[in-house]
Amino acid sequence: MSNDPFISYQRSLQSPPDRAAAITPSDSTDLTAATRAINVSDPGYVKVTLVGGDTVTLYVAAGVIFPLRAARIWSTSTTATEIVGLW
């Protein structure tokens, strides 16, 4: 993007995400890229496996960006909908 005044700055994990994609939860397939954060449109529980290997189920409020390095979002036990991965 040519009008980005921050293009010459190095990105870090503290930088705001600059990419996003809808996530379809799956019990058998990891995400194609680990997230830096997730967001949901409808609140509920999200079962997630983090890049470190831990699997937890968290309550996620709608409209809040949760900084999670997710490797997989599970279908089982996930009740939140319209999940978006940010990186």
N, C-alpha and C positions, 0 to 999 in steps of 0.2 A: 504494500500500500504506500503510495508515494506521499501522502499527506500525513504520515505518522511521524510526529516530532520525536518519538522515542526509538526510532528504528536503529539508531547507532548504539543504543544501550544494550548491555548484556542481560539476557533473561535469567532469572533465578526462581527458586521455589517461592520466594516472597513476592515475585511479580504477579500482577493479576493475570488470570488466564486469557489467552487470545485465540483459543479454538474451542469448539463445542460440537457435540453430536448426541443424538438420541441414543439411549441404551435400551436394548431389549434384554431383560433378565434371562439367564440360562443356567440350568443346573449342570451342564456338561461342557460349556465353552467359556474360556477366558476372554476378556476384552482384547481387542486388537492392539490397544495401547493402554497402559496404566493411566488412570486419571490423576489429576491434581486436586480435583474437587468434584462434588456432585450437587445437583439441585433437583428438586421435585416440584411438580405443580399441585399434586394432591398429597397431603400428609399421610404418613403411615410408617410401617417398619420396612427397613431395607437390610437384607442379609447380604453381607459383603465379605469377600476374602481380600485382605490387604496384601500389598506386595511383599510384606514380611512373612506372610503365610498364615497369619491369624484370621479366623473366621468368626465374625460377630454379627449380631442382629441389633440394629440401632433404630430408635425412633427418629424420623426426619420430618421437620416442620416444612410446610410449603413456603417457597420463596426464599429460603435461607441457603446460602452456599456453605456446604460442609467440606472442609479441606480433608479429603480422604484419598490416599494413594491406593485406589482399588484395582485389583487384578481381575476380579469377577464379581458380578452382581447376580445373586441367585434368584431363581424364580420361586422356589420353595421358601416360604416364610416372608417373602417380600409383598407388602400390601400397598406401599406407596406407588403412585403411577406417574407417568410422563417424566421418567428419570432422564436427566441430561448429564453427560460427562463433560467436564471442563478440563482443559490442559493448556 
